[in-house]
Amino acid sequence: MDLLRKLEERTSLKSDVLLVSETSTLSAFQFNEGVTEIAATLTGRHAKKGQRIAVIGQDAREILPPLFAAWTLGMIPAIVSSDSDLATLLSMFDPQWTVDTAGILERKPTSSKALIPSTELVLFTSGPKGIPLGACLEREGLGQNAAATGKVLGLRAGDRFLVNAPLSSQSALFHFFSCLVSGAALVTTRGGQYGDDLIQVINLQRCTGFSGSPVYLSRAIQTTRREISPAFRSWVVSGDSLAGADLQKAREKFPGVTFYPTYGLTEVSGKLCFLDPREQARRPGSVGKAIGDFEITIRTPQGSAQALESGEIVARGPSLFLGYLGETSIRTEFATGDIGYQDADGFLWLEGRRDDIIKSGGEKISLMKIQEAILDLGVFSEASVVAIEDPFLGKAPCAFIIPKKGSVFNRRAAVASLRALLPLNHIPKRWVVTDELPTVSAPGLHRIRIRPKEIVS
């Protein structure tokens, strides 16, 4: 499934809606006009096939037309969020061109970095300890995963699928591809709508589907009073596993809506697993079976795991990424770093991470990065950061601290200092003053054993 060819097909239908935002609606024809204009500007500036171009932005109009323009010219784009560490990511990718809201800029590469052959898109993702990695992907693989995802969700022409996140997020981007190949429209917002506010957007925009982390569903179950539109039929839960009890509550709260627990990764070009609605009552907490032609195995230090035995999740399949920036050979499998197990029928359950990365509210957070920042404050003799269960975020960071001798812990001062060092979602939600650091039970960092003498909410 070629994404460029699919755009050409939809462009011929001038009234075919492709993108919807809070302020405008864009048809495939109008979208392609923007693509053509950017491609013409790049051609006039003597941009060449095979050159690297960084697409910098947040929303759909800032990212998608330049992305497709680059593909039209045979260039190699990387999507870089405008609120990320631009200097670091641009240094890693080392593009000949950048495009953002200020325009198109030619730049001189600082090195002759080679990309893995066949790379057609680079997406940045969090690696171990929060250090970014650039995943190299093929357009054909992106199209295959998009088509398989659209088939599972039953996306069809005229559907309007909502993502409550900027297009710089991989999840939103992958859902745009699924909408593109399925004849549907992607609806985007500024993000941050929960509960009744989210249901209001769904109803006003006449959405038929939505995708978001478990926190969106949890808040909708607990706080929503609005009725959801009868046209709305599918709710995709991504970013983390969903408790079986929450799924049952969701069905009772929103009868007529089909819920899809999923498991996806940048390195597989989108989704890896879906839990069939017919299996949800029998397999609570599962994220389902592999999508399309993907294969999943569970690997332990001794080899392949038996049914119900925990180990690292390993994926193989046709839309697997090629490798990371800096690598030269093409990968044939991907060890995800996620820990889980399968039952005898191949259904997958997630248990945690092999490294210190957790997902909180659907976003990756480095516990080690938080711990190092806390120690850098210079007021604690020891610190340890673990994940705890959170009713809204799924998991949240919790800091266990031993203040230096003679000092008294001041939570407000510690939080204020950390805000200058860390993203807001990395700030610990709980602080525990203790004289003994927690013992972590591998492989899930969120399993801790400690008796705190003081808990500060």
Number of C-alpha atoms within 10 A of each C-alpha: 15 14 22 17 11 16 20 13 14 20 20 11 12 11 13 19 25 26 24 20 17 12 6 7 14 17 19 24 21 18 20 19 14 18 20 17 14 21 22 15 13 21 13 9 12 10 21 14 14 15 15 25 29 28 27 24 22 21 19 21 16 18 24 21 21 28 24 23 23 29 21 14 17 16 22 22 27 26 26 25 22 16 10 12 11 13 9 11 19 17 12 16 23 21 23 17 20 22 20 17 13 7 8 18 14 15 12 9 15 10 9 7 12 11 20 17 12 13 20 22 23 27 23 24 18 16 16 14 15 17 10 16 19 23 21 28 25 18 18 17 22 25 24 23 27 26 23 19 25 21 15 14 20 12 23 15 14 16 23 26 28 28 22 21 21 20 26 25 18 20 23 23 21 22 23 26 24 29 27 26 27 22 23 24 29 27 28 23 20 14 11 10 15 19 19 17 13 23 20 17 19 22 17 11 17 18 25 22 24 22 25 21 25 27 25 21 24 22 17 21 19 14 11 18 12 14 12 21 16 14 16 21 19 20 21 20 25 24 24 27 23 24 14 16 11 16 23 14 14 20 14 12 17 18 11 14 19 17 25 24 27 26 25 19 18 22 26 25 28 28 25 29 25 25 24 19 13 8 12 19 12 10 17 19 20 28 27 25 22 22 20 19 13 18 17 22 20 24 20 15 8 7 9 13 17 16 14 16 14 19 26 25 24 17 20 20 19 17 25 27 27 25 24 22 20 14 13 13 12 15 13 13 18 18 15 15 18 20 23 24 24 24 14 10 8 16 21 27 23 22 19 24 21 20 19 23 25 26 21 25 22 21 16 17 24 22 26 18 18 27 21 13 18 26 15 12 12 11 18 17 11 18 22 21 27 27 27 20 14 14 13 17 20 23 21 25 27 24 24 25 25 21 19 13 9 5 10 12 17 11 13 8 9 14 17 11 14 19 13 10 17 15 11 11 15 21 22 22 17 17 18 22 19 19 15 15 21 20 13 15 11 14 19 21 22 23 16 16 11 12 13 14 10 11 12 11 10
